[in-house]
Amino acid sequence: MIGYETALQMTLQYISPLDREVLSLVDVTDRVVAEDLNGKVDSPSVDASLKDGYAIRAEDITDATPESPVRLNLRGVITAGMNSESVVEPGSAIRILTGARMPKGANAVVSEEFTINCGTYIAVTRYAELGRNILASGSDISIGERVISVGTKLVPGKVGILAAAGYDKIPVFKRPYVSIIATGDEVVAAGKPLPEGKLFASNLMTLNAWCRRYGIKTELDIVSDNADVIVEKLSFVIEAHDAILTSGGAWTGDRDFVVRVLERLGWQQIFHRIKIGPGKAVGFGLIQGKPIFILPGGPPSNFMAFLQIALPGLMKLAGHKDPGLPRMIVKLSETVIGRQIDWTQFIFGRFEEKENQTFFYPLKMLSRLQSMAKADGIINIPEGVDQILSGTFIPAQLLV
């Protein structure tokens, strides 16, 4: 068996992002950019005022104080979007509103709270130095400046900056369409009657929820433990989908048919079984050039195999430049001990904020499903490490 890091690297090596499509800016939230995007315009396009106040010459008010205000003649008003030819002459000021273009001759804006409007003139009670309260042209974005890099997920703030940079259409990677297939005679779809001895397909719902969280389109199926049925299902779905997840039947037991079926279908096996706990039965390969992930049936193993191998692979397919769960540094609340020193051991836990730090508390619940549902994050004990001591700062993957 290969180690975790090797398996993850191999997964990402064998997957390439899908083709790109061009969408309107209003439709790209949470999509992944398919090329580097540079500024098309300067933003702002002109030197503009950051505040409501008065455009002035800084040298005219050097000595301004509340006790000895400086008087400046008032020469009109400029509002945002107004194309004014006004000029600030020595000893004068122009009323200016936030976002308005700076008039010629002015080199600072004094906030209105430091002035007294006397009708035809203002009394300035505080100095405003050169450049005060002015947003220079191109200070947010300049022409040719890199705004967004390929592989970036377009969260709302990034959509806004693309609008400011002059974009209305954005090239993004297509979203993967994934078939998720649960195998097992004992598995029943959610909402159906539950015969004695059966169980609901919670794994299927968990995998679907995580795929949807990352904008991945899904189709769900449950098939019986029958090799011919599995062959028929896989042969059908591979034509219409970009990737496949199978849940259950991943081991080598009498009723574990998935790998044997894939061998019949001529898949390219990259690996099957890796040194992680839980989740060692995970497998990955290509069928007709498309990725297929084999996930074990036990809930913790199924979930962990998905998070550590399948999800990064699907994110790479969707074009993400840094596939995988987000991470943060946490402080370990207690010593954790690995089961096998040559394996990577993953541990569910919850976060707690105290002493201005985030602590990680390993979950020790007997219920597998409750441990998964109540976990805020995951840490791991890497290969070659037998324990990590209480108080150690380590990276944690975020589930919340």
N, C-alpha and C positions, 0 to 999 in steps of 0.2 A: 504493500500500500504506500501511496505517496503522502507527504505532509500537506497541511492546510495551505501554506503560502504557495507551494508549488502548484496545487490544484487550482487555486484562485488565479494565479498567473497564466496557467494553461487555458482556463476558461476565457479569460479576457483576450488572450492571444488568438483564439480561434473564432472570435465573434467580431464582426464589423458592423458599424451603424447602418441602418436602413437608408434607402434613398431619401432625398430631400423634397420638400414641397414649399411653395411660397404662399403665405397667408397674410391677410390684412392684419394690421397692428391690433385691431380690436379683438382678434381671435387667437392671439399667441400666448396668453397667460399660461404659465407652467409648461410651455413647450420648450424644446432644446434648440438653441441656435445652431445652424448648420455651416456657418462661415464667420470669419472675423468681420466685425462691423465697425467702421470708422466714421467719425463725424462728417456730415455733409455740409454743415453750416456752423458758423460761430453762434454760440448761445451764452449770454444774450448777444444779439447782433450789434448792439451799440453799448456804450458806457451808460449805465442806468443808475438811478437813485435807489438806495436800499431802504429809504425811509421817507415819510412825509416830513418836509422841512423846507429849507431854503438853499438854493444853489448859490454859492458865494466863492470869492477868492480868499483862500486861507490867509494870505498875507494881509488882507484887510482887517482881520479880527484877531490878530496876534495878542493884543492886549485886553481882550474882552473879559470882564469879570462881572459878577452880580452888582458889585459896588460901582463899577465904572463900565457900563455897557457901551458897545460900539454901535453907532447909528449907520444904517445902510438904507439907501433909497430903494423902494420896492418897484420892480419893473414887470409886473404881470405874473402869469401862472403857466406852468407846463404840466400836462397830465399824461398818463401812460398811453402810448400809441400816437401821441400828437407830434406832428412834424413841424417844429418851431424853428424859426430863424433868429430867435432872440439871442442876444449876447449880454453876458454879465460884464459890465464895465467896472473899472475901479470905483469903489464906494457904493456899489449897488448890489442888489440881490433879486433873485426870481423865485417865487413860490413854486415848489416842485413836489409832486406826489410820487409815491412808491412805484417803481417800474418805469417812470418817465425818463426820456433821453436827456442826458446832461447837456445843457446849453453851452455854446462856445464861450470861452473865457472863464468858466467856472472850473474849480479843481477840488471842491469839497462840498459836502452838504451838512449844514448845521441842523440838528433835530429841532423841531418846533418847540419842544419843552425848554429849550435854552434860548428862546426868543420871546419878545413881546411885540405883537402886531399893533402898530399905531396908525394903521390906515395907509398912508402914503410912504411910510418907512417902517423898518423893524429895528428893535434894539436887541443886539446880540449879547448874551450874558456869559458865554463860554466859548473858548477857542475850539475850532475844528481844524485839525491838522490836514495837510495835503493828502488827498485821496480818501478822506473820512466819509463813510457811508456811501461809497461809490462801488458798484459792481462792474468791473471792467469787461469790455467786450471779449467774448470767448473764454471767460473765466470758468464757466460751467463746462462747456464743451468747445473745442476749437476744431476747425476744418482739418481732417486727416488724423485726428487723435483717435486712438483705439478706445471704443466705447464698450463693446461686448466681445468676448472671445468665443470662438467655436466651442461647443459643448456646454455652454452656460444655460442653466434653467432660467427662464424669464419670469421671475417673481414680479409683482406689481411695480416696485420701484424701478426695476430695469426696463419695463415696458415704457414707463414715463420718460426715462432718459433717452430712449430710442426716439420717442416723439420729438423731444427737444433737439435731437441730433439730426432731424430732417427725414426720418423714415415713416412711411405709411404701409409698406409691405416688407415682410421679414422671411428669409429662407430658414426653415426649420426642418429637423429630421421627422420623418413619419413616425407615428406612434405604433409600436408593435401590437399585433393582434395575436393573442396567445390562447391556445387550447389547454385547459386544465382538466385532466382526466383522473378521477379517483377510481381505483380498482378494488374489488372485494365483494364477495357475496353477502357480507354482513353489513354493508354500508347502505344507508337510506338517505335520500335527499331531504333537506330541511322542509318541514311542512307536511310531509307524507305520514301516513300511519306508521307506527313503530312496532313491528312484531317482536315478540319475545326473542331475546338473543341477538337482536340487531342493534345498531347504533347510528346516530345521525352523522352526516358527513361534515364534521366540524373542521377537519383539515381543509376540505375543499373551500369552505366559506372563509377561513383564515387566509389562504393563499389568494383567493379572489379579492379580498379586502385590501391586502397589501399591494397587489398589482394595480387595483383601481387608485390607490393612494398615490401611485407614481404615474398616473395617467395612461396606464397600459390597458388596452381593450381586451376583454376576455370572453371566452365561451366555455361553459361548464358541462361536464358529462360524468356519469357514473356507469362503469361497466363491470360485469361479473368476472370472477376468476376463471376465465375460459380463454385459452390461447387464441383460438380462431376468432372469437369476438374482439379481443384486443387487437389482433392483426387487422381486422376489418375497420375498427375505429381509427387506429393510427394511420392506416392507408388513406382514409378519407380526410382526416383533419389536416394532414401535412400539406395537402394541396391548397388549402384556403387560409392557412395561418403562417405567421412568421416564426413561431417557436411553440414548443410543447412542454408542458409540465405533467409528469405522471406522479400520482400519490398512492403509495402502497405497492406491494409486490416487488420490492427492490432488492430483496435478499436472495438466498439460494434455496429456499424451502420448496416443498412439493407444490405449493400453490403460488409461488412467486414466479410469475410468467413474463414479466416485463422485459428483462434482459434477453431471455430466450426468444421472445417475439421480435425484438429489435435485431437480433442476429439473423433471424429469418428474413427480415426486411432489408438487410445489408447495411446497417448503420455503421458509421465510423466511430468506434468507441475511443474516447480520449482518456477517460479514467472511470473506474467503478470501485467504490470503497476508498475512503481516505482516512487518515489518522486524526479524526476529530471526535469529540464526545460532547453532547449527543449528535447523531447525524452521520455516523460512519458509512452507512450504506448508500450514500448519495453517489450518483453517477452523472456523467455528462458526455455527450457526443453530438454527432451531426447526422442528419438523415435528409437526403436530397439537398445537402448544403445548409440545412436549417438546424438551429440548436435544439436539442432535447435534453431536459433535465429529469433524472430519475430520483424521486424523493422517497425515503422510507415512510412506512405507515404510522409508526408511533408518533403521537402528537409532538413531544419535544424534539424528537429526531427530525420529523418532517419540517417543523417550523425552523429549526436551526440550520438544517441543510439548505432550506430556501433562502434564509437571510444571508448566509455566508457564501453561498456559491451561486444559486439561481438568480437572486435579485441583482447582484452585481453584473451578472451576464446579461440579464434583460435590460438593465440600465445602459450597458455598453451598446446593446442593440438599438436603444432609443437615442444614443448619441451623447450621453453624459460623459464629461471629461474626467470626472472623479467618481466612478461607480462605487456604490456601497452606502451603508448607513452613515449618517453624520456622527461625529465623535466630539466628546468633550473630556477634559481632564477632571477626574474625581479622586477623592481620598478614600481609601479602603477602610471600612469600619472594623474589620476583623480579619485575621489571617485566613487565607484560603489555600487549600492543599489539593494538588492535582492527583488524579487517579493513576496515570501512567506518564512517566517523565518524557517519553518520546512521542506523546500525543499533544494536541492542543485541546484544552478543556474549556468549554464555554459555560458561563454561569449567569443565570438571570438574577436581577436584583432591582431594588428600588432606590430612588434618590431622596436625600433629605438635606435641606439647607440649614446649616448652623455654623456659628463661629465664622461667618462670611466665607464659608466653603461648602462645596457640594460633596456629601458623603455617599458612598455606595454601600448598601446593605444587602448581602446575598439573601435570596429567598430560599427558605427551607420547608416549604409547604409540601404536604404529602400529595395533594392533588396536582397532577401534571397540568391540567387545563387552567386551574386557578393561578399557578405559578406563572404561566405564560401570559394570562390576562392581566395580572397585577404588576407585571414587570415594567419598570421605566427604562431599563437599559440592560446591556450585556457587557461583561468583561471576559477576558480569557487569560488562562495560564498557558503561555506559549510552550512549544516543544523545548525540552532541555531545562525547564524550570519545574521544580517540585512543589514550591509554595511561594506565595507573595504575602509579605508581612503586613499586619495591621498598621495603618498610618501611611502606607505607601501611596504616592500619587501615580495613577495609571490612567490610560485612555479607556473610555467606555463608549460603546455604541448606543445611540439614542433610539428608543422605540416610541417615545411620546412626541 
